[in-house]
């Protein structure tokens, strides 16, 4: 059989659907674009009659097999879109999620509202691919000194590559959360590990392929978050903000830790699924 772009994509989408993919059509199209080195999926339709050589068919088949076994498309293609920007990803970093864009949106909003005259200092804790801090740097439109930490040197390597690709100047530090930092920050933002060790709701393909150090937050899931909240309070300037992404059902406990640590004006932001996804607190001096 002679295959064309669209026929082969249609066949792959059917196979992935039968294997249980939640987005079989999108997966098939992204992998076809990866195969042909096309940047835009529209080309699948504008060049739908393009013949696919036997070698290309075999290479595409191998890509589909990997996806059918559960391997994330982002790891197969080596890239993932976040906030409209493309980021390099490997199995050493967490795949950027759409819900994390909410964290960036709120951070950028706070940056634009800030009335501080000197450049802000912003830290992204547990940066992974660097997608959060890089996107903040691209969207904030004001001078800022950007920092990013991660406990994994392999993750920092990817983050540095992404910063270079997007031409954003960031100081990267290998450390556990904020442990080795002596700077005082205007904003600290983080999407830390927050999955409980024995959470049975987690997609097995997530835990199979993505780095466990970026996923699991302890027995309760909030241990790392709690440590970060306490470290952040010491490293924030007065009126500085801490923004943390959290897991489903963790909002009340995390807000209590914010409060007991000394943060004020604590609020949560819900994602599109109406789940409390972001917790924000402000450091105020004790006399306020």
FENDA-V533516 format. One record per residue. RES is the residue in one small letter. PHI is phi in degrees with one decimal (NA if undefined). PSI is psi in degrees with one decimal (NA if undefined). BURIAL is 1 if it has 9 or more other C-alpha atoms within 8 Angstrom, else 0. Layout:
BEGIN
res/phi/psi/burial
RES/PHI/PSI/BURIAL
RES/PHI/PSI/BURIAL
END
This chain:
BEGIN
res/phi/psi/burial
x/NA/137.1/0
x/-92.3/122.0/0
x/-97.1/143.2/1
x/-114.0/169.1/1
x/-53.5/-52.3/1
x/-70.1/-40.9/1
x/-61.7/-42.9/1
x/-70.8/-37.4/1
x/-63.7/-43.3/1
x/-60.5/-43.3/1
x/-63.9/-42.9/0
x/-63.9/-40.3/1
x/-62.0/-39.0/1
x/-64.0/-44.5/1
x/-62.5/-45.2/1
x/-66.5/-34.1/1
x/-64.1/-43.0/1
x/-65.2/-27.1/0
x/-87.7/0.4/0
x/96.9/9.6/0
x/-63.0/138.1/1
x/-78.1/-21.8/0
x/-133.4/62.9/0
x/-62.2/-40.1/1
x/-66.0/-48.2/1
x/-61.3/-44.2/0
x/-58.9/-46.9/1
x/-62.3/-40.1/1
x/-69.3/-42.8/1
x/-63.4/-39.2/1
x/-71.7/-32.7/1
x/-66.0/-42.5/1
x/-64.0/-38.0/1
x/-63.1/-43.8/1
x/-59.2/-45.8/1
x/-93.8/2.0/0
x/59.2/40.0/0
x/-96.1/137.8/1
x/-85.1/-22.9/0
x/-124.6/129.4/0
x/-67.1/-16.3/1
x/-59.2/-30.0/0
x/-63.5/-23.8/1
x/-60.4/-30.0/1
x/-97.6/-32.6/0
x/-76.7/-23.6/0
x/-123.2/40.1/0
x/-62.4/-23.4/1
x/-93.8/5.6/0
x/-61.2/127.1/0
x/-67.7/146.7/0
x/-109.8/123.2/1
x/-70.9/159.1/0
x/-55.3/-38.9/0
x/-64.9/-41.3/0
x/-66.0/-37.2/1
x/-60.8/-45.1/1
x/-65.8/-41.9/0
x/-64.2/-39.7/1
x/-67.0/-38.9/1
x/-59.5/-40.2/0
x/-66.2/-37.6/0
x/-63.7/-42.8/1
x/-67.7/-37.2/1
x/-60.9/-44.9/0
x/-60.5/-44.1/1
x/-67.3/-39.4/1
x/-63.1/-27.2/1
x/-81.5/-5.4/0
x/109.7/-6.0/0
x/-65.1/129.8/1
x/-61.0/143.0/1
x/-57.0/-39.1/1
x/-59.6/-37.1/1
x/-75.2/-29.6/1
x/-70.8/-43.7/1
x/-86.0/-21.1/0
x/80.4/16.6/1
x/-155.0/158.2/1
x/-149.1/137.6/1
x/-84.0/137.7/1
x/-143.7/120.4/1
x/58.5/29.1/0
x/86.3/-2.0/0
x/-107.8/148.4/0
x/-95.8/131.9/0
x/-123.9/139.6/1
x/-71.8/136.0/1
x/-136.3/148.0/1
x/-135.1/179.5/1
x/-70.6/-0.4/1
x/-88.8/-5.8/1
x/-133.0/153.5/1
x/-67.5/142.8/1
x/-74.4/126.7/1
x/-56.8/136.9/1
x/-109.9/150.2/0
x/-58.8/-35.8/0
x/-65.5/-24.4/1
x/-71.9/-18.8/1
x/-61.2/-27.9/1
x/-63.5/-38.8/1
x/-61.8/-42.9/1
x/-66.6/-44.5/1
x/-55.8/-47.6/0
x/-67.8/-39.8/0
x/-63.0/-46.6/1
x/-62.0/-38.9/1
x/-60.8/-43.6/1
x/-65.9/-37.9/0
x/-62.6/-44.8/0
x/-67.6/-27.1/1
x/-85.5/-13.3/0
x/-64.2/137.5/0
x/-104.3/14.0/0
x/-67.2/137.8/0
x/-82.9/-34.8/0
x/-86.0/161.8/0
x/-57.6/137.5/1
x/-73.1/152.5/1
x/-111.7/122.2/1
x/-124.6/131.7/1
x/-119.3/135.7/1
x/-110.1/114.4/1
x/-97.3/125.1/1
x/75.5/55.0/1
x/-68.6/-28.2/1
x/61.2/-120.5/1
x/-71.3/-13.0/1
x/86.1/5.9/1
x/-62.5/-33.5/1
x/-68.9/-56.8/1
x/-68.4/-35.0/1
x/-66.3/-44.0/1
x/-65.6/-39.6/1
x/-58.7/-44.0/1
x/-63.2/-35.6/1
x/-75.8/-29.0/0
x/-102.1/-17.5/0
x/-71.8/-28.5/1
x/59.0/32.5/0
x/-153.4/155.0/0
x/-59.6/135.6/0
x/-157.7/146.1/1
x/-95.9/121.3/1
x/-106.2/135.8/1
x/-129.3/151.8/1
x/-147.7/134.8/1
x/-119.2/154.7/1
x/-160.3/147.5/1
x/-80.1/-14.2/1
x/-103.2/120.5/0
x/-66.8/-33.0/0
x/-65.9/-38.1/0
x/-65.9/-42.5/1
x/-62.4/-33.4/1
x/-60.9/-44.5/0
x/-66.0/-43.0/1
x/-61.0/-41.8/1
x/-62.6/-40.7/1
x/-62.4/-42.2/1
x/-66.7/-38.2/1
x/-63.3/-38.9/1
x/-66.9/-42.3/1
x/-59.3/-41.5/0
x/-94.1/4.1/0
x/56.5/48.2/0
x/-117.9/128.0/1
x/-84.4/115.5/0
x/-136.0/139.0/1
x/-90.8/116.2/0
x/-100.4/133.5/1
x/-130.2/128.2/1
x/-85.1/112.1/1
x/-165.3/167.0/1
x/-85.9/107.5/1
x/56.6/-114.2/1
x/-111.7/15.7/1
x/-52.9/-46.4/0
x/-99.9/12.8/0
x/-93.6/138.7/0
x/-113.2/-2.7/0
x/-71.3/156.6/0
x/-109.8/131.4/0
x/-110.9/152.4/1
x/-82.2/-37.8/1
x/-140.4/139.7/1
x/-123.5/129.4/1
x/-129.3/145.5/1
x/-158.7/141.5/1
x/-114.6/81.4/1
x/-81.6/169.2/1
x/-62.4/131.2/1
x/-141.8/12.1/1
x/-86.0/129.4/1
x/-63.8/147.5/1
x/-52.5/-40.3/1
x/-110.9/34.1/0
x/-75.5/111.6/0
x/-81.6/-4.3/0
x/-82.4/-10.4/0
x/-74.2/135.9/0
x/-60.1/124.7/0
x/-61.8/-29.8/0
x/-69.1/-26.7/1
x/-67.6/-50.2/0
x/-71.5/-23.1/1
x/-74.2/-39.6/0
x/-106.2/-32.2/1
x/-89.8/152.4/1
x/-63.6/125.9/1
x/-64.4/-30.6/0
x/-66.7/-20.5/0
x/-92.9/-5.9/1
x/-107.3/-49.8/1
x/-90.4/126.7/1
x/-103.9/10.2/1
x/120.5/-176.0/1
x/-59.8/-44.2/1
x/-86.0/-24.0/1
x/98.9/-13.5/1
x/-111.9/4.0/1
x/-60.5/-45.1/1
x/-67.9/-39.0/1
x/-59.0/-45.3/1
x/-63.1/-40.6/1
x/-63.6/-41.9/0
x/-65.1/-40.6/1
x/-58.7/-45.4/1
x/-68.2/-39.8/1
x/-65.6/-40.9/1
x/-64.5/-37.6/1
x/-59.1/-35.5/1
x/-76.5/-23.7/0
x/-103.5/0.4/1
x/-94.9/144.6/1
x/-75.5/167.5/1
x/-60.8/138.1/0
x/69.3/16.2/1
x/-82.0/153.4/1
x/-109.4/143.3/1
x/-117.7/127.5/1
x/-125.1/124.3/1
x/-130.5/133.5/1
x/-81.8/140.0/1
x/-129.9/170.2/1
x/-89.9/168.8/1
x/-61.1/128.2/0
x/85.4/5.2/0
x/-99.9/-5.7/1
x/-57.9/-47.7/1
x/-62.8/-46.2/0
x/-64.2/-41.7/0
x/-67.7/-40.9/1
x/-61.3/-38.2/1
x/-63.4/-38.1/0
x/-68.6/-41.3/1
x/-54.3/-48.9/1
x/-65.2/-47.3/1
x/-67.8/-24.0/0
x/-78.0/-23.2/1
x/120.7/1.4/1
x/-71.0/150.6/1
x/-121.0/172.1/1
x/49.6/44.2/0
x/-74.8/132.3/1
x/-144.2/160.8/0
x/-120.4/152.8/1
x/-122.8/132.7/0
x/-91.2/146.9/1
x/-85.5/-172.7/1
x/-66.4/-19.1/0
x/-89.1/6.8/0
x/67.7/23.6/0
x/-97.5/139.9/0
x/-67.8/113.0/1
x/-113.1/-30.9/1
x/-124.5/135.4/1
x/-115.5/133.8/1
x/-125.8/139.1/1
x/-142.4/156.4/1
x/-117.9/138.4/1
x/-87.2/119.5/1
x/-114.6/150.8/1
x/-70.3/155.5/0
x/-63.1/-23.1/0
x/-82.8/-10.2/0
x/-82.8/NA/0
END
